[in-house]
Amino acid sequence: YAGATARPHGQDGDTRRVHQPTFGLTLVSCEHGDIRQSPDGLYVYGDDGMWEEPVSATNRGREAELEELYQAVVEHRPAYHDGRWGEATLEVVLAIMQSAKERREITMQHQAPSPE
């Protein structure tokens, strides 16, 4: 139910499974099928039927962001979500709004490759 916090099996006597978080339905339509989230990954509806692609349950949300910041500062590891990533993300959001308003394709200028 909304607002429930799932804990790993056995923690505080809770036996519920931990599932991926969802924030509403997201549907991706591709040339040969569709994709939507499942409790444990992604449902893929393709030319050959439907299957589930599991996604590992790792740190998410603020916990993952704090872990990344810690690794960048203490362990001198490159941050994935750096200033270039933020600029590229903002560009996509603004281009979506501009494209919807003007009903045309918007060319990206500030996209950057993901770190290895």
PATILUM-595508 format. One record per atom (N, C-alpha, C): residue number from 0; residue in one letter; x, y, z. Coordinates in nm, 4 decimals, decimal comma. Layout:
// PATILUM-595508
k;r;px;py;pz
NUM;A;X;Y;Z;
...
***
This chain:
// PATILUM-595508
k;r;px;py;pz
0;Y;0,0821;-0,1173;0,0000;
0;Y;0,0000;0,0000;0,0000;
0;Y;0,0860;0,1229;0,0000;
1;A;0,0297;0,2376;-0,0384;
1;A;0,1065;0,3621;-0,0485;
1;A;0,1652;0,3979;0,0860;
2;G;0,2891;0,4367;0,0857;
2;G;0,3568;0,4789;0,2074;
2;G;0,4225;0,3655;0,2834;
3;A;0,4032;0,2410;0,2400;
3;A;0,4646;0,1285;0,3098;
3;A;0,6136;0,1255;0,2835;
4;T;0,6892;0,0866;0,3835;
4;T;0,8329;0,0745;0,3688;
4;T;0,8689;-0,0721;0,3781;
5;A;0,9162;-0,1285;0,2707;
5;A;0,9564;-0,2689;0,2710;
5;A;1,0966;-0,2809;0,3274;
6;R;1,1172;-0,3818;0,4115;
6;R;1,2482;-0,4080;0,4696;
6;R;1,2942;-0,5443;0,4235;
7;P;1,4261;-0,5677;0,4200;
7;P;1,4735;-0,6998;0,3798;
7;P;1,4161;-0,8083;0,4708;
8;H;1,4002;-0,9289;0,4154;
8;H;1,3460;-1,0425;0,4886;
8;H;1,4212;-1,0598;0,6205;
9;G;1,3447;-1,0745;0,7290;
9;G;1,4062;-1,1016;0,8575;
9;G;1,4360;-0,9783;0,9399;
10;Q;1,4407;-0,8607;0,8827;
10;Q;1,4722;-0,7401;0,9579;
10;Q;1,3501;-0,6999;1,0391;
11;D;1,3637;-0,6872;1,1686;
11;D;1,2548;-0,6500;1,2584;
11;D;1,1360;-0,7447;1,2445;
12;G;1,1598;-0,8709;1,2082;
12;G;1,0525;-0,9680;1,1950;
12;G;0,9683;-0,9519;1,0696;
13;D;1,0056;-0,8634;0,9817;
13;D;0,9277;-0,8379;0,8601;
13;D;0,9651;-0,9422;0,7558;
14;T;0,8644;-1,0065;0,6958;
14;T;0,8912;-1,1112;0,5971;
14;T;0,8585;-1,0682;0,4549;
15;R;0,8233;-0,9398;0,4338;
15;R;0,7925;-0,8940;0,2980;
15;R;0,9185;-0,8875;0,2137;
16;R;0,9043;-0,9147;0,0842;
16;R;1,0156;-0,9014;-0,0094;
16;R;1,0378;-0,7545;-0,0408;
17;V;1,1610;-0,7195;-0,0697;
17;V;1,1922;-0,5837;-0,1128;
17;V;1,1759;-0,5775;-0,2633;
18;H;1,0953;-0,4848;-0,3118;
18;H;1,0736;-0,4678;-0,4548;
18;H;1,1285;-0,3336;-0,5000;
19;Q;1,1406;-0,3187;-0,6306;
19;Q;1,1822;-0,1915;-0,6875;
19;Q;1,0768;-0,0853;-0,6565;
20;P;1,1187;0,0388;-0,6297;
20;P;1,0199;0,1441;-0,6069;
20;P;0,9527;0,1828;-0,7381;
21;T;0,8283;0,2207;-0,7320;
21;T;0,7594;0,2707;-0,8505;
21;T;0,6932;0,4028;-0,8164;
22;F;0,6864;0,4887;-0,9102;
22;F;0,6277;0,6208;-0,8925;
22;F;0,5218;0,6416;-0,9987;
23;G;0,4314;0,5451;-1,0100;
23;G;0,3311;0,5498;-1,1149;
23;G;0,3730;0,4620;-1,2312;
24;L;0,2854;0,4481;-1,3259;
24;L;0,3110;0,3643;-1,4416;
24;L;0,3974;0,4375;-1,5432;
25;T;0,5032;0,3720;-1,5862;
25;T;0,5863;0,4224;-1,6949;
25;T;0,5807;0,3200;-1,8064;
26;L;0,5438;0,3627;-1,9245;
26;L;0,5337;0,2734;-2,0392;
26;L;0,6241;0,3271;-2,1492;
27;V;0,7123;0,2424;-2,1984;
27;V;0,8030;0,2790;-2,3067;
27;V;0,7613;0,1990;-2,4294;
28;S;0,7276;0,2672;-2,5369;
28;S;0,6888;0,2009;-2,6615;
28;S;0,8047;0,2065;-2,7595;
29;C;0,8438;0,0899;-2,8080;
29;C;0,9554;0,0783;-2,9010;
29;C;0,9046;0,0196;-3,0321;
30;E;0,9920;0,0104;-3,1307;
30;E;0,9524;-0,0381;-3,2626;
30;E;0,8973;-0,1801;-3,2578;
31;H;0,9573;-0,2658;-3,1747;
31;H;0,9162;-0,4065;-3,1719;
31;H;0,8595;-0,4488;-3,0374;
32;G;0,8096;-0,3547;-2,9584;
32;G;0,7499;-0,3946;-2,8317;
32;G;0,7353;-0,2795;-2,7343;
33;D;0,6936;-0,3157;-2,6140;
33;D;0,6733;-0,2188;-2,5075;
33;D;0,7426;-0,2676;-2,3812;
34;I;0,7740;-0,1732;-2,2924;
34;I;0,8402;-0,2043;-2,1664;
34;I;0,7692;-0,1271;-2,0562;
35;R;0,7481;-0,1940;-1,9433;
35;R;0,6965;-0,1257;-1,8248;
35;R;0,7617;-0,1889;-1,7026;
36;Q;0,7579;-0,1181;-1,5905;
36;Q;0,8222;-0,1702;-1,4714;
36;Q;0,7402;-0,2815;-1,4085;
37;S;0,8120;-0,3717;-1,3418;
37;S;0,7501;-0,4798;-1,2658;
37;S;0,7996;-0,4657;-1,1217;
38;P;0,7461;-0,5412;-1,0281;
38;P;0,7942;-0,5296;-0,8906;
38;P;0,9439;-0,5580;-0,8759;
39;D;0,9980;-0,6422;-0,9633;
39;D;1,1380;-0,6807;-0,9505;
39;D;1,2247;-0,6458;-1,0708;
40;G;1,1755;-0,5620;-1,1618;
40;G;1,2539;-0,5257;-1,2797;
40;G;1,1679;-0,4639;-1,3862;
41;L;1,1724;-0,5232;-1,5055;
41;L;1,0974;-0,4707;-1,6195;
41;L;1,0224;-0,5823;-1,6894;
42;Y;0,8970;-0,5559;-1,7279;
42;Y;0,8231;-0,6457;-1,8156;
42;Y;0,8486;-0,5989;-1,9581;
43;V;0,8866;-0,6916;-2,0447;
43;V;0,9103;-0,6606;-2,1854;
43;V;0,8057;-0,7360;-2,2668;
44;Y;0,7317;-0,6621;-2,3473;
44;Y;0,6303;-0,7201;-2,4354;
44;Y;0,6843;-0,7053;-2,5773;
45;G;0,7415;-0,8130;-2,6307;
45;G;0,8051;-0,8062;-2,7606;
45;G;0,7348;-0,8907;-2,8645;
46;D;0,7951;-0,8963;-2,9813;
46;D;0,7400;-0,9747;-3,0919;
46;D;0,7259;-1,1227;-3,0555;
47;D;0,8120;-1,1706;-2,9651;
47;D;0,8124;-1,3120;-2,9287;
47;D;0,7401;-1,3407;-2,7970;
48;G;0,6632;-1,2465;-2,7452;
48;G;0,5896;-1,2684;-2,6207;
48;G;0,6335;-1,1725;-2,5118;
49;M;0,5914;-1,2037;-2,3888;
49;M;0,6239;-1,1195;-2,2734;
49;M;0,7213;-1,1933;-2,1820;
50;W;0,8184;-1,1193;-2,1258;
50;W;0,9106;-1,1759;-2,0285;
50;W;0,9507;-1,0661;-1,9319;
51;E;1,0087;-1,1081;-1,8199;
51;E;1,0542;-1,0127;-1,7195;
51;E;1,2062;-1,0101;-1,7153;
52;E;1,2611;-0,8904;-1,7182;
52;E;1,4050;-0,8707;-1,7023;
52;E;1,4267;-0,8224;-1,5593;
53;P;1,4873;-0,9044;-1,4729;
53;P;1,5079;-0,8613;-1,3347;
53;P;1,6112;-0,7491;-1,3256;
54;V;1,5907;-0,6616;-1,2289;
54;V;1,6845;-0,5532;-1,1997;
54;V;1,7283;-0,5723;-1,0553;
55;S;1,8590;-0,5733;-1,0319;
55;S;1,9075;-0,5996;-0,8965;
55;S;1,8620;-0,4896;-0,7999;
56;A;1,8317;-0,5304;-0,6791;
56;A;1,7914;-0,4362;-0,5738;
56;A;1,9177;-0,3836;-0,5070;
57;T;1,9557;-0,2637;-0,5427;
57;T;2,0726;-0,1994;-0,4836;
57;T;2,0266;-0,0745;-0,4104;
58;N;2,1222;0,0011;-0,3583;
58;N;2,0867;0,1274;-0,2947;
58;N;2,0091;0,2135;-0,3928;
59;R;1,9069;0,2824;-0,3411;
59;R;1,8243;0,3658;-0,4264;
59;R;1,8057;0,5012;-0,3601;
60;G;1,7630;0,5964;-0,4418;
60;G;1,7248;0,7271;-0,3901;
60;G;1,8372;0,7978;-0,3175;
61;R;1,8026;0,8609;-0,2071;
61;R;1,9007;0,9403;-0,1313;
61;R;2,0151;0,8551;-0,0790;
62;E;1,9863;0,7302;-0,0422;
62;E;2,0905;0,6414;0,0078;
62;E;2,1987;0,6219;-0,0990;
63;A;2,1576;0,5999;-0,2240;
63;A;2,2534;0,5819;-0,3336;
63;A;2,3302;0,7110;-0,3604;
64;E;2,2624;0,8245;-0,3534;
64;E;2,3294;0,9532;-0,3764;
64;E;2,4339;0,9803;-0,2692;
65;L;2,4008;0,9525;-0,1426;
65;L;2,4976;0,9733;-0,0344;
65;L;2,6165;0,8795;-0,0475;
66;E;2,5908;0,7547;-0,0875;
66;E;2,7000;0,6593;-0,1083;
66;E;2,7915;0,7069;-0,2205;
67;E;2,7335;0,7586;-0,3291;
67;E;2,8139;0,8093;-0,4406;
67;E;2,8982;0,9294;-0,3964;
68;L;2,8392;1,0195;-0,3202;
68;L;2,9122;1,1364;-0,2703;
68;L;3,0263;1,0924;-0,1791;
69;Y;3,0006;0,9970;-0,0903;
69;Y;3,1042;0,9454;-0,0015;
69;Y;3,2203;0,8878;-0,0823;
70;Q;3,1881;0,8046;-0,1827;
70;Q;3,2930;0,7438;-0,2640;
70;Q;3,3741;0,8490;-0,3392;
71;A;3,3088;0,9538;-0,3850;
71;A;3,3800;1,0598;-0,4575;
71;A;3,4742;1,1359;-0,3652;
72;V;3,4280;1,1692;-0,2453;
72;V;3,5082;1,2520;-0,1540;
72;V;3,6134;1,1698;-0,0809;
73;V;3,5741;1,0585;-0,0219;
73;V;3,6643;0,9813;0,0627;
73;V;3,7528;0,8871;-0,0184;
74;E;3,6935;0,8226;-0,1187;
74;E;3,7673;0,7229;-0,1956;
74;E;3,8206;0,7776;-0,3279;
75;H;3,7995;0,9058;-0,3534;
75;H;3,8485;0,9732;-0,4751;
75;H;3,8030;0,9027;-0,6026;
76;R;3,6797;0,8519;-0,6012;
76;R;3,6226;0,7888;-0,7198;
76;R;3,5411;0,8927;-0,7958;
77;P;3,5386;0,8855;-0,9274;
77;P;3,4615;0,9847;-1,0043;
77;P;3,3124;0,9717;-0,9747;
78;A;3,2469;1,0850;-0,9630;
78;A;3,1023;1,0863;-0,9397;
78;A;3,0300;1,0732;-1,0724;
79;Y;2,9314;0,9848;-1,0770;
79;Y;2,8511;0,9692;-1,1978;
79;Y;2,7634;1,0926;-1,2175;
80;H;2,7027;1,1393;-1,1113;
80;H;2,6117;1,2544;-1,1172;
80;H;2,6897;1,3824;-1,0904;
81;D;2,7704;1,4232;-1,1866;
81;D;2,8505;1,5438;-1,1721;
81;D;2,7810;1,6613;-1,2400;
82;G;2,8487;1,7733;-1,2507;
82;G;2,7903;1,8927;-1,3120;
82;G;2,7509;1,8710;-1,4577;
83;R;2,8335;1,7982;-1,5337;
83;R;2,7999;1,7708;-1,6746;
83;R;2,6737;1,6865;-1,6843;
84;W;2,6588;1,5882;-1,5947;
84;W;2,5389;1,5056;-1,5924;
84;W;2,4166;1,5916;-1,5626;
85;G;2,4303;1,6816;-1,4643;
85;G;2,3187;1,7697;-1,4293;
85;G;2,2791;1,8606;-1,5443;
86;E;2,3784;1,9164;-1,6130;
86;E;2,3494;2,0041;-1,7273;
86;E;2,2801;1,9264;-1,8395;
87;A;2,3273;1,8041;-1,8660;
87;A;2,2670;1,7220;-1,9714;
87;A;2,1240;1,6827;-1,9348;
88;T;2,1001;1,6517;-1,8091;
88;T;1,9651;1,6155;-1,7641;
88;T;1,8707;1,7340;-1,7751;
89;L;1,9158;1,8504;-1,7317;
89;L;1,8335;1,9712;-1,7420;
89;L;1,8022;2,0024;-1,8878;
90;E;1,9001;1,9841;-1,9757;
90;E;1,8779;2,0095;-2,1177;
90;E;1,7663;1,9196;-2,1720;
91;V;1,7646;1,7930;-2,1320;
91;V;1,6611;1,7009;-2,1795;
91;V;1,5237;1,7449;-2,1308;
92;V;1,5134;1,7800;-2,0033;
92;V;1,3844;1,8236;-1,9484;
92;V;1,3341;1,9485;-2,0202;
93;L;1,4214;2,0464;-2,0385;
93;L;1,3806;2,1691;-2,1068;
93;L;1,3449;2,1433;-2,2535;
94;A;1,4186;2,0524;-2,3183;
94;A;1,3890;2,0200;-2,4589;
94;A;1,2550;1,9490;-2,4727;
95;I;1,2209;1,8647;-2,3759;
95;I;1,0895;1,7981;-2,3799;
95;I;0,9797;1,9038;-2,3751;
96;M;0,9928;2,0000;-2,2846;
96;M;0,8907;2,1047;-2,2731;
96;M;0,8857;2,1914;-2,3980;
97;Q;1,0028;2,2272;-2,4531;
97;Q;1,0075;2,3098;-2,5738;
97;Q;0,9496;2,2334;-2,6928;
98;S;0,9831;2,1055;-2,7046;
98;S;0,9325;2,0242;-2,8148;
98;S;0,7805;2,0124;-2,8089;
99;A;0,7274;1,9936;-2,6882;
99;A;0,5816;1,9837;-2,6736;
99;A;0,5145;2,1153;-2,7104;
100;K;0,5751;2,2255;-2,6710;
100;K;0,5171;2,3577;-2,6986;
100;K;0,5234;2,3922;-2,8470;
101;E;0,6390;2,3667;-2,9088;
101;E;0,6608;2,4054;-3,0483;
101;E;0,6302;2,2935;-3,1473;
102;R;0,6029;2,1744;-3,0980;
102;R;0,5726;2,0579;-3,1812;
102;R;0,6806;2,0327;-3,2863;
103;R;0,8052;2,0302;-3,2388;
103;R;0,9185;2,0015;-3,3278;
103;R;1,0281;1,9310;-3,2492;
104;E;1,1204;1,8705;-3,3230;
104;E;1,2338;1,8033;-3,2626;
104;E;1,3351;1,9063;-3,2140;
105;I;1,3933;1,8847;-3,0983;
105;I;1,4932;1,9756;-3,0420;
105;I;1,6273;1,9026;-3,0407;
106;T;1,7305;1,9653;-3,0923;
106;T;1,8639;1,9055;-3,0959;
106;T;1,9364;1,9329;-2,9645;
107;M;1,9949;1,8281;-2,9084;
107;M;2,0697;1,8405;-2,7837;
107;M;2,2101;1,8943;-2,8123;
108;Q;2,2572;1,9814;-2,7245;
108;Q;2,3902;2,0400;-2,7399;
108;Q;2,4857;2,0035;-2,6257;
109;H;2,4328;1,9616;-2,5110;
109;H;2,5160;1,9444;-2,3912;
109;H;2,5177;1,8022;-2,3377;
110;Q;2,4876;1,7027;-2,4221;
110;Q;2,4901;1,5645;-2,3752;
110;Q;2,6349;1,5174;-2,3634;
111;A;2,6606;1,4323;-2,2643;
111;A;2,7964;1,3848;-2,2364;
111;A;2,7931;1,2336;-2,2194;
112;P;2,9007;1,1657;-2,2529;
112;P;2,9026;1,0208;-2,2346;
112;P;2,9024;0,9857;-2,0848;
113;S;2,8470;0,8688;-2,0542;
113;S;2,8480;0,8214;-1,9147;
113;S;2,9888;0,7800;-1,8781;
114;P;3,0266;0,7985;-1,7521;
114;P;3,1600;0,7511;-1,7109;
114;P;3,1660;0,5989;-1,7172;
115;E;3,2824;0,5462;-1,7383;
115;E;3,3012;0,3997;-1,7495;
115;E;3,2661;0,3318;-1,6206;
***
